[in-house]
Amino acid sequence: VADALPGQIVTLQLTVNKVQAPKKRGLPTKIITKDQTGTIELSYFNLHSPAQREWLQKFYAPGRTLAISGKVELYDKQKQIIH
């Protein structure tokens, strides 16, 4: 994570810390992940159905390690990958 620069397309081995559901409609669901060098958020927009949110909660279970690919972006000084 530390070496991933905004604008780069990367593949990272990440461990899920937690899933943060949005407090208001229109905001993304955030998956907080980490590796040995730092944290990065995975942001999911437009999860409107309960089934979509339930799947996301199960797939991104805390403690699960996954290979994640995407373009690194910076929002509010936090690295993120938008899905």
Solvent accessible surface area in square Angstrom, and as a share of the most:
residue,aa,sasa,rsa
1,V,14,0.08
2,A,60,0.46
3,D,128,0.67
4,A,5,0.04
5,L,105,0.52
6,P,69,0.43
7,G,47,0.45
8,Q,76,0.34
9,I,139,0.71
10,V,24,0.14
11,T,94,0.55
12,L,27,0.13
13,Q,119,0.53
14,L,2,0.01
15,T,39,0.23
16,V,3,0.02
17,N,62,0.32
18,K,98,0.42
19,V,27,0.15
20,Q,74,0.33
21,A,60,0.47
22,P,46,0.29
23,K,193,0.82
24,K,139,0.59
25,R,190,0.69
26,G,61,0.58
27,L,89,0.44
28,P,21,0.13
29,T,7,0.04
30,K,53,0.23
31,I,0,0.00
32,I,24,0.12
33,T,1,0.00
34,K,85,0.36
35,D,36,0.18
36,Q,176,0.78
37,T,82,0.48
38,G,27,0.26
39,T,64,0.37
40,I,0,0.00
41,E,28,0.12
42,L,0,0.00
43,S,1,0.01
44,Y,35,0.13
45,F,86,0.36
46,N,110,0.56
47,L,36,0.18
48,H,84,0.38
49,S,42,0.27
50,P,98,0.62
51,A,72,0.56
52,Q,79,0.35
53,R,94,0.34
54,E,96,0.43
55,W,138,0.49
56,L,2,0.01
57,Q,86,0.38
58,K,141,0.60
59,F,66,0.27
60,Y,6,0.02
61,A,40,0.31
62,P,95,0.59
63,G,55,0.53
64,R,99,0.36
65,T,70,0.41
66,L,24,0.12
67,A,69,0.54
68,I,14,0.07
69,S,61,0.40
70,G,17,0.16
71,K,106,0.45
72,V,0,0.00
73,E,65,0.29
74,L,102,0.51
75,Y,139,0.53
76,D,123,0.64
77,K,194,0.82
78,Q,49,0.22
79,K,42,0.18
80,Q,16,0.07
81,I,1,0.00
82,I,74,0.38
83,H,87,0.39
